[in-house]
Amino acid sequence: MDVSGARESQKEKAVLLLNDHPGTTSLELAQYGILDRFQLARRLSDLRDNEGTIKNGPDRICNVNGELGLTS
């Protein structure tokens, strides 16, 4: 994925989504149709764990599936 630049592009999209919708879960962000839940979960993890660009927010009930979820 790194050769094509897709990972960087996905990270940029994830950051833009978070800027527009802070405090959301990856499943909630996926509802906007830019990236799917799994792409978002991977890129948000990259941004948090490897780059320190984002931090986790509080856990809360997800508006999509009604389960406890991690926010960013």
Backbone as a chain_set.jsonl record, in Angstrom:
{"seq": "MDVSGARESQKEKAVLLLNDHPGTTSLELAQYGILDRFQLARRLSDLRDNEGTIKNGPDRICNVNGELGLTS", "coords": {"N": [[0.819, -1.195, 0.0], [2.024, 1.22, 0.593], [3.566, 1.946, -1.625], [1.856, 2.979, -3.592], [0.885, 5.183, -2.322], [-1.52, 5.122, -1.054], [-1.966, 4.639, 1.679], [-1.069, 6.998, 2.972], [-2.833, 8.806, 1.815], [-5.256, 7.829, 2.826], [-4.831, 8.305, 5.547], [-4.772, 11.103, 5.569], [-7.413, 11.643, 4.774], [-8.757, 10.509, 6.95], [-7.949, 12.202, 9.047], [-9.085, 14.623, 8.184], [-11.805, 13.936, 8.326], [-12.02, 13.518, 11.115], [-11.453, 16.087, 12.036], [-13.722, 17.423, 11.177], [-15.661, 15.991, 12.529], [-15.282, 15.566, 15.475], [-14.707, 13.358, 18.295], [-15.989, 11.037, 17.519], [-16.765, 7.578, 16.733], [-15.0, 5.022, 14.858], [-16.821, 3.581, 13.353], [-18.981, 5.343, 13.221], [-17.776, 7.427, 11.777], [-17.381, 6.094, 9.373], [-19.863, 6.162, 8.233], [-20.008, 8.375, 6.659], [-19.002, 7.702, 4.238], [-16.462, 8.039, 3.112], [-14.174, 6.542, 3.841], [-14.042, 3.05, 4.701], [-15.124, 1.323, 7.72], [-13.058, -0.37, 8.589], [-10.767, 0.523, 7.247], [-10.638, 3.055, 8.386], [-10.261, 2.38, 11.115], [-7.722, 1.187, 11.025], [-6.111, 3.31, 9.988], [-6.574, 5.336, 11.901], [-5.464, 4.113, 14.095], [-2.769, 3.995, 13.236], [-2.238, 6.765, 13.149], [-2.547, 7.422, 15.818], [-0.905, 5.593, 17.378], [1.594, 5.307, 16.04], [2.329, 7.811, 15.075], [1.422, 9.773, 16.79], [-0.358, 11.764, 16.205], [-3.07, 11.969, 16.744], [-5.245, 11.6, 19.608], [-6.874, 9.302, 21.794], [-10.299, 9.698, 22.565], [-12.908, 9.798, 25.058], [-14.431, 6.638, 25.927], [-17.604, 5.727, 24.633], [-21.127, 5.136, 24.009], [-21.711, 3.961, 20.813], [-23.345, 5.602, 18.159], [-24.201, 4.195, 15.97], [-24.099, 1.33, 16.246], [-24.849, 0.923, 18.862], [-23.144, -0.019, 20.811], [-20.439, 0.029, 23.234], [-17.817, 2.143, 22.376], [-14.604, 3.246, 21.187], [-13.534, 6.57, 20.989], [-12.194, 9.228, 18.946]], "CA": [[0.0, 0.0, 0.0], [2.868, 2.406, 0.652], [4.095, 2.295, -2.943], [0.886, 3.783, -4.32], [0.511, 6.364, -1.547], [-2.886, 4.973, -0.549], [-1.985, 4.757, 3.142], [-0.989, 8.427, 3.314], [-4.096, 9.409, 1.388], [-6.28, 7.418, 3.792], [-4.578, 9.023, 6.8], [-5.218, 12.487, 5.366], [-8.881, 11.631, 4.794], [-9.188, 10.236, 8.322], [-7.74, 13.427, 9.828], [-10.101, 15.585, 7.768], [-13.071, 13.494, 8.924], [-11.986, 13.794, 12.558], [-11.547, 17.538, 12.235], [-15.121, 17.801, 10.966], [-16.546, 15.222, 13.409], [-14.496, 15.088, 16.619], [-15.408, 12.572, 19.305], [-16.788, 9.979, 16.9], [-16.153, 6.259, 16.599], [-14.668, 4.711, 13.459], [-18.051, 3.161, 12.684], [-19.736, 6.563, 12.921], [-17.081, 8.12, 10.686], [-17.587, 5.327, 8.141], [-21.178, 6.496, 7.675], [-19.846, 9.468, 5.701], [-18.693, 7.087, 2.947], [-15.141, 8.39, 2.592], [-13.399, 5.326, 4.097], [-14.872, 2.104, 5.453], [-14.8, 1.224, 9.147], [-11.793, -1.053, 8.792], [-9.725, 1.456, 6.814], [-10.552, 4.089, 9.413], [-9.675, 1.82, 12.332], [-6.278, 1.014, 10.791], [-5.435, 4.606, 9.85], [-6.632, 6.029, 13.182], [-4.456, 3.452, 14.924], [-1.478, 4.511, 12.761], [-2.106, 8.162, 13.55], [-2.445, 7.473, 17.275], [0.191, 4.812, 17.951], [2.874, 5.468, 15.353], [2.666, 9.2, 14.775], [1.01, 10.656, 17.868], [-1.117, 12.868, 15.623], [-4.362, 12.05, 17.415], [-5.354, 10.917, 20.891], [-8.19, 8.733, 22.034], [-11.252, 10.389, 23.403], [-13.544, 8.882, 26.007], [-15.318, 5.594, 25.419], [-19.028, 6.057, 24.739], [-21.992, 4.289, 23.2], [-21.706, 4.319, 19.394], [-24.676, 5.914, 17.638], [-24.539, 3.304, 14.867], [-24.384, -0.041, 16.663], [-25.32, 0.894, 20.241], [-22.158, -0.669, 21.677], [-19.393, 0.885, 23.734], [-16.785, 2.287, 21.361], [-13.52, 4.187, 21.404], [-13.647, 7.762, 20.153], [-10.949, 9.954, 18.661]], "C": [[0.863, 1.259, 0.0], [3.358, 2.865, -0.708], [3.15, 3.234, -3.677], [0.528, 5.08, -3.596], [-0.868, 6.275, -0.939], [-2.953, 5.153, 0.961], [-1.954, 6.222, 3.565], [-2.282, 9.147, 2.952], [-5.217, 9.071, 2.375], [-6.081, 8.132, 5.124], [-5.043, 10.476, 6.691], [-6.734, 12.584, 5.427], [-9.407, 11.405, 6.203], [-9.052, 11.482, 9.197], [-8.795, 14.473, 9.462], [-11.47, 15.221, 8.36], [-13.113, 13.808, 10.419], [-12.08, 15.279, 12.856], [-12.986, 18.014, 12.111], [-16.066, 17.156, 11.978], [-15.764, 14.68, 14.608], [-15.36, 14.277, 17.586], [-16.267, 11.461, 18.744], [-16.018, 8.661, 16.889], [-15.826, 6.023, 15.124], [-15.912, 4.279, 12.689], [-18.927, 4.366, 12.339], [-19.093, 7.33, 11.765], [-17.296, 7.417, 9.348], [-18.917, 5.658, 7.478], [-21.095, 7.637, 6.655], [-19.373, 8.986, 4.338], [-17.343, 7.419, 2.348], [-14.209, 7.175, 2.674], [-14.307, 4.353, 4.841], [-14.348, 1.984, 6.887], [-13.413, 0.627, 9.371], [-10.609, -0.2, 8.344], [-9.525, 2.528, 7.887], [-9.888, 3.57, 10.677], [-8.157, 1.659, 12.178], [-5.557, 2.361, 10.739], [-5.472, 5.395, 11.15], [-5.619, 5.429, 14.151], [-3.059, 3.926, 14.533], [-1.235, 5.924, 13.293], [-1.915, 8.3, 15.056], [-1.146, 6.83, 17.77], [1.548, 5.111, 17.332], [3.298, 6.916, 15.178], [2.311, 10.174, 15.891], [0.203, 11.851, 17.405], [-2.454, 13.069, 16.314], [-4.283, 11.315, 18.746], [-6.764, 10.361, 21.012], [-9.033, 9.683, 22.872], [-11.87, 9.382, 24.357], [-14.342, 7.789, 25.288], [-16.753, 6.079, 25.584], [-19.824, 5.111, 23.857], [-22.014, 4.831, 21.769], [-23.141, 4.543, 18.924], [-25.116, 4.984, 16.526], [-24.931, 1.918, 15.36], [-24.832, -0.176, 18.118], [-24.372, 0.22, 21.216], [-21.129, 0.356, 22.129], [-18.265, 0.942, 22.709], [-15.78, 3.347, 21.761], [-13.706, 5.369, 20.468], [-12.267, 8.362, 19.939], [-11.241, 11.425, 18.622]], "O": [[0.45, 2.277, -0.555], [3.547, 4.062, -0.921], [3.597, 4.186, -4.317], [-0.067, 5.978, -4.192], [-1.35, 7.251, -0.363], [-3.898, 5.757, 1.47], [-2.732, 6.637, 4.423], [-2.76, 9.997, 3.702], [-6.029, 9.931, 2.716], [-7.055, 8.523, 5.766], [-5.642, 11.01, 7.625], [-7.281, 13.493, 6.052], [-10.386, 12.029, 6.611], [-9.94, 11.783, 9.995], [-9.338, 15.137, 10.345], [-12.2, 16.091, 8.834], [-14.118, 14.305, 10.927], [-12.721, 15.68, 13.828], [-13.421, 18.899, 12.847], [-17.138, 17.691, 12.261], [-15.601, 13.467, 14.742], [-16.57, 14.48, 17.685], [-17.181, 10.986, 19.418], [-14.794, 8.632, 17.018], [-16.316, 6.739, 14.251], [-16.041, 4.578, 11.502], [-19.547, 4.397, 11.276], [-19.791, 7.824, 10.879], [-17.382, 8.07, 8.308], [-19.073, 5.45, 6.275], [-22.025, 7.834, 5.872], [-19.341, 9.762, 3.382], [-17.098, 7.111, 1.182], [-13.54, 6.827, 1.701], [-15.235, 4.773, 5.532], [-13.27, 2.481, 7.214], [-12.678, 1.076, 10.251], [-9.563, -0.201, 8.993], [-8.397, 2.863, 8.247], [-9.039, 4.25, 11.252], [-7.402, 1.963, 13.101], [-4.515, 2.534, 11.372], [-4.494, 6.065, 11.48], [-4.993, 6.147, 14.931], [-2.246, 4.23, 15.406], [-0.164, 6.231, 13.817], [-1.203, 9.192, 15.517], [-0.379, 7.458, 18.499], [2.551, 5.16, 18.044], [4.491, 7.217, 15.136], [2.843, 11.284, 15.936], [0.087, 12.843, 18.124], [-2.922, 14.199, 16.458], [-3.376, 10.517, 18.98], [-7.713, 10.876, 20.419], [-8.534, 10.372, 23.762], [-11.41, 8.244, 24.454], [-14.856, 7.995, 24.189], [-17.078, 6.76, 26.557], [-19.256, 4.372, 23.053], [-22.297, 6.007, 21.543], [-24.039, 3.768, 19.251], [-26.293, 4.977, 16.165], [-25.962, 1.381, 14.956], [-25.161, -1.276, 18.56], [-24.764, -0.082, 22.343], [-20.958, 1.404, 21.507], [-17.809, -0.095, 22.228], [-16.07, 4.23, 22.569], [-14.002, 5.19, 19.286], [-11.311, 8.049, 20.648], [-10.335, 12.228, 18.397]]}, "num_chains": 1, "name": "protein.A"}
